[in-house]
Amino acid sequence: MNIPTRIIYLDRAEESRLKSYGPDEFVRATLIADHAEHNVKIRYRGGHTRYYPKKSYELRIGNRSIHYNAELDDPTMMRNALSFAFFEQLGVPSPRTRHVKLRINGVDRGLYLEIEGVDRSFFSKRRVKANSLLYAVNNNANFRLENEYKKKKRSLSSGYELVIGGAKEFRDIGLFVRKVQTLKRSGRLAYLKSRLHIPQYLRWLAGAVFTGNYDGFDQNYALYRTAGSVKYHISPWDYEGTWGRDCYGGIVSSGTLRIEGYNGLTEKLLSYPSIRESYRKTLQSIMKKQFTIEALEPKIRMLHAKLLPELVNDRTRRHSPYEIRSDLNVFLRYIPERRAFISKELSKL
């Protein structure tokens, strides 16, 4: 497999600042990629993975973001890449990915997953003009009035990070959450239809459900609105804990994640029979076309075969060659088991 190398240089002062700064601080660096040199800013990224010995990074090149994920909890480093490709097939805009080798200040750091940032560049490549963009960065982005501890939030916009737009975006998302939760049933449906692209949201929900991302309903997504529209659209982010493993790499049951997902917006949407029926049809269609062994197994086997030699020889990885090889079976076991579970639950939806 021809895996490109990305080279990053930091001078000693900037490297020292990177190691000592807080999680949101960028330092200056140089990136060499595809025979081009770029002045960039770099910082560590991730939640619990920030404290792993092998770090993940976010780079900024002008208004464009690139993420280099160590994917240390994923034995085969395939889960984010396969998930985002799966979402694209469902018609949900998702980051493009590429496996690369990373070298920082002359030291080989091993295999990484290069992930396109969801930003202005992301939308311009897709010929979409986004006039607002919010990242759901923690569990407060659950579309509820209370946090995960059932305590009233100080602000209904907490849990979001503003990427495109002004302070009005925080007011708007706070108002959206409040109305979703407080409008009377008769008025709520009309409001939801006017403020949310429901078909796309249901495809996003289905993608999270099929891939099994327990962690993706109240964080790790992006909300955006296009020019001339007040309707929110949604895109996925951080799908390492999927396809039979959790976000720490542990094996999980294929029936752990219920098909209704877990957040306050989905709960309200699926309380309406017409939307439940639309969601049921969405799940059935995906089960028939995209989420089948016939459609997925060739892609999974091909990517696994290409990555296997690199992964086995990468001394920065913590998984044994046996774990890396056998992870293929986790994918191939998960798909029919997940299909069986969803098929059974559809009859109750």
C-alpha positions in Angstrom: 0.0 0.0 0.0 1.4 3.4 -1.0 1.0 5.4 2.2 2.1 9.0 2.0 4.3 10.6 4.7 3.4 13.9 6.4 6.4 15.8 7.9 6.0 18.4 10.7 8.7 20.7 12.0 8.6 22.7 15.2 11.5 24.7 16.5 12.5 23.9 20.1 10.6 26.8 21.7 7.4 25.9 19.9 7.7 22.2 20.7 8.2 23.1 24.4 5.1 25.4 24.3 3.0 22.6 22.6 3.9 20.2 25.5 3.2 22.8 28.2 0.2 24.6 26.8 -3.4 23.8 27.6 -5.6 21.7 25.2 -6.9 24.6 23.2 -3.6 26.4 22.5 -2.0 26.3 19.0 1.7 26.7 18.3 3.5 27.5 15.0 4.9 24.7 12.8 5.7 23.7 9.2 3.9 20.9 7.4 5.3 19.2 4.3 2.6 17.2 2.5 2.4 16.1 -1.2 5.6 18.0 -2.0 4.2 21.3 -0.7 5.2 23.2 2.4 2.7 25.0 4.6 2.9 27.3 7.5 0.5 25.8 10.1 -0.6 26.0 13.6 -0.8 22.8 15.7 -2.2 21.5 18.9 -3.1 18.3 20.7 -6.6 17.0 20.2 -9.0 14.4 21.7 -10.8 13.7 25.0 -9.4 10.8 27.0 -7.0 10.1 24.1 -5.2 13.4 24.8 -3.4 11.7 27.7 -2.2 8.7 25.7 1.5 8.4 25.0 0.9 8.6 21.3 -0.8 12.0 20.7 -3.4 13.1 18.1 -3.1 16.5 16.5 -5.2 19.3 14.9 -3.5 21.5 12.3 -4.8 24.8 11.0 -3.8 25.9 7.5 -5.5 29.3 7.1 -9.2 28.6 7.6 -8.8 24.9 6.9 -8.4 22.2 9.6 -6.7 18.8 9.3 -6.8 16.2 12.0 -4.1 13.5 12.5 -5.7 10.8 14.7 -3.5 8.2 16.4 -6.6 5.9 16.6 -4.8 4.1 19.4 -7.9 2.3 20.7 -8.8 0.9 17.3 -6.6 -2.1 16.5 -7.0 -1.8 12.7 -7.5 2.0 12.5 -10.4 1.4 10.1 -13.4 2.5 12.1 -13.5 6.2 11.5 -12.6 5.8 7.9 -15.3 3.2 7.2 -17.9 5.0 9.2 -17.4 8.3 7.3 -17.5 6.5 4.0 -20.7 4.8 5.1 -22.3 8.1 6.0 -21.4 9.5 2.6 -23.3 6.6 1.0 -26.3 7.6 3.1 -26.2 11.2 1.7 -24.8 12.7 4.9 -21.7 15.0 4.2 -18.8 13.5 6.2 -15.0 14.0 6.5 -12.7 12.5 3.9 -9.9 10.3 5.3 -6.5 9.0 4.4 -4.0 6.8 6.2 -0.6 8.5 6.4 2.8 8.1 8.1 3.7 11.0 10.4 7.2 12.3 11.1 7.7 15.1 13.6 11.1 16.8 14.0 12.8 13.9 12.3 11.1 11.2 14.5 8.8 8.7 12.9 5.5 8.6 14.8 4.0 5.7 12.9 0.6 5.4 11.1 -2.1 8.0 11.5 -5.5 8.7 10.1 -5.6 12.0 8.3 -9.2 13.4 8.7 -10.6 16.4 6.8 -11.9 19.1 9.2 -15.5 20.2 9.0 -15.0 23.9 8.3 -15.4 26.4 5.5 -13.1 24.4 3.2 -15.2 21.3 3.9 -18.3 23.0 2.6 -16.7 24.9 -0.3 -15.4 21.5 -1.7 -19.0 20.3 -1.7 -20.3 23.6 -3.2 -22.3 24.3 -0.1 -22.3 27.8 1.4 -22.6 27.4 5.1 -23.4 30.5 7.1 -23.3 28.8 10.5 -21.4 25.9 12.0 -21.4 24.5 15.6 -19.4 21.6 16.9 -21.0 19.5 19.6 -17.9 19.1 21.9 -19.3 17.6 25.1 -22.4 15.8 26.5 -24.2 19.1 27.1 -25.1 19.1 23.4 -27.9 16.6 24.2 -30.8 18.8 23.0 -32.2 18.8 26.5 -32.9 21.4 29.2 -30.8 19.3 31.7 -27.3 18.0 31.6 -26.3 14.3 31.8 -26.7 14.6 35.6 -30.3 15.7 35.3 -29.4 19.2 36.5 -30.7 22.3 34.7 -28.2 23.8 32.4 -26.9 27.3 33.0 -27.0 27.9 29.2 -28.8 25.8 26.6 -26.0 26.6 24.2 -23.4 24.9 26.4 -21.8 21.9 24.8 -21.2 23.8 21.5 -18.2 25.4 20.0 -18.8 28.1 17.4 -16.9 27.7 14.1 -18.8 29.7 11.6 -21.1 32.6 12.4 -21.4 35.1 15.3 -22.8 35.1 18.8 -26.3 34.9 17.4 -25.6 31.2 16.6 -25.4 30.5 20.4 -28.7 32.3 20.9 -30.3 30.4 18.1 -29.3 26.9 19.2 -30.4 27.7 22.7 -33.8 28.8 21.5 -34.0 25.7 19.3 -33.3 23.4 22.2 -35.8 25.3 24.4 -38.6 25.1 21.9 -38.0 21.5 21.1 -38.5 20.7 24.8 -41.2 23.2 25.8 -43.5 23.7 22.8 -46.9 22.0 23.0 -47.0 18.8 20.9 -49.3 20.3 18.2 -46.9 23.3 17.6 -43.7 21.4 18.0 -44.0 19.3 14.8 -44.5 22.4 12.7 -41.5 24.1 14.4 -39.3 21.1 13.8 -40.2 20.9 10.1 -39.3 24.6 9.8 -36.0 24.5 11.7 -34.6 21.0 11.0 -33.8 19.1 7.8 -35.6 16.0 9.1 -34.9 13.5 6.3 -31.1 14.2 6.6 -31.3 14.1 10.4 -32.9 10.6 10.1 -30.2 9.4 7.8 -27.6 10.7 10.2 -29.4 8.9 13.1 -29.6 5.7 11.1 -25.8 5.9 10.3 -25.0 6.3 14.0 -27.3 3.4 14.8 -26.0 1.0 12.2 -22.3 1.7 13.0 -23.0 1.5 16.7 -21.6 4.8 17.9 -23.0 5.1 21.4 -20.9 8.3 21.9 -22.3 10.2 18.9 -25.8 11.4 19.9 -25.1 14.1 22.5 -21.6 15.1 21.2 -19.3 14.4 18.3 -21.5 15.9 15.6 -21.5 19.2 13.7 -24.7 21.3 13.2 -24.7 23.7 10.2 -27.1 25.9 8.3 -26.8 26.8 4.6 -27.1 30.3 3.2 -30.8 31.3 2.8 -32.1 28.6 5.2 -32.8 28.5 8.9 -32.9 24.7 8.9 -30.2 22.8 10.8 -28.3 20.0 9.0 -26.0 17.6 10.8 -22.7 15.7 10.1 -20.9 13.1 12.1 -17.5 13.4 13.9 -15.3 10.9 15.8 -16.5 7.4 15.0 -13.6 5.4 16.4 -15.9 3.5 18.8 -18.0 1.6 16.3 -18.3 -1.6 14.4 -18.3 -3.8 17.5 -16.0 -1.8 19.7 -16.5 1.1 22.2 -14.5 4.3 22.3 -11.9 2.6 24.5 -11.5 -0.3 22.1 -13.4 -2.8 24.2 -15.6 -5.4 22.5 -19.3 -4.6 22.9 -22.5 -6.5 22.1 -24.1 -5.8 18.7 -27.3 -5.1 20.6 -26.0 -2.5 23.0 -27.2 0.5 21.1 -31.0 0.9 20.7 -32.3 1.9 17.3 -33.9 5.1 18.7 -30.5 6.5 19.8 -30.0 8.8 22.8 -30.8 12.5 22.8 -33.7 14.9 23.4 -34.2 15.9 19.8 -34.6 12.3 18.5 -36.9 11.5 21.4 -39.3 14.3 20.4 -39.0 13.5 16.7 -39.9 9.9 17.1 -42.9 10.7 19.3 -44.7 11.5 16.0 -46.0 8.5 14.1 -45.3 10.1 10.7 -41.7 10.6 11.5 -41.3 7.2 13.1 -42.6 5.7 9.9 -40.1 7.8 7.9 -37.3 6.6 10.1 -38.5 3.0 9.8 -38.4 3.2 6.0 -34.9 4.8 6.2 -33.6 1.9 8.3 -35.2 -0.7 6.0 -33.8 0.9 2.9 -30.2 1.0 4.4 -30.6 -2.6 5.6 -31.4 -3.6 2.1 -28.8 -1.6 0.2 -25.8 -0.3 2.2 -25.6 -2.3 5.4 -25.1 -5.8 4.0 -22.3 -8.2 4.1 -22.3 -8.2 0.3 -21.7 -4.4 0.2 -19.4 -4.1 3.2 -17.2 -7.2 3.4 -15.1 -6.5 0.2 -14.3 -3.0 1.4 -13.4 -4.1 4.9 -11.2 -7.0 3.6 -9.4 -4.8 1.1 -8.6 -2.0 3.6 -7.6 -4.5 6.3 -5.2 -6.3 3.8 -3.6 -3.0 2.8 -3.1 -1.8 6.4 -2.1 -5.1 7.9 1.7 -5.0 7.0 2.0 -1.4 8.2 0.1 -2.0 11.4 2.0 -5.1 12.4 5.4 -3.4 11.8 4.4 -0.1 13.5 6.1 -0.1 16.9 4.0 2.9 18.1 0.9 0.7 18.2 -0.1 -1.1 21.3 -2.0 -4.0 19.8 -0.4 -7.4 19.1 -0.3 -8.8 15.5 -2.9 -11.3 16.6 -5.3 -8.6 17.8 -4.8 -6.7 14.5 -5.4 -9.8 12.4 -8.4 -11.0 14.4 -10.1 -7.6 14.4 -11.3 -8.4 10.9 -13.6 -11.0 12.4 -15.0 -8.3 14.8 -16.3 -6.4 11.8 -17.6 -9.4 10.0 -19.3 -10.8 13.0 -20.8 -7.4 13.9 -22.6 -6.8 10.6 -25.0 -9.8 10.6 -25.5 -9.5 14.4 -26.4 -5.9 14.1 -28.7 -6.6 11.2 -30.5 -9.2 13.2 -30.9 -6.9 16.2 -32.2 -3.9 14.1 -34.5 -6.2 12.2 -36.0 -7.4 15.4 -36.3 -3.9 16.9 -38.0 -2.6 13.7 -41.1 -4.5 14.5 -41.4 -2.6 17.7 -40.7 0.9 16.3 
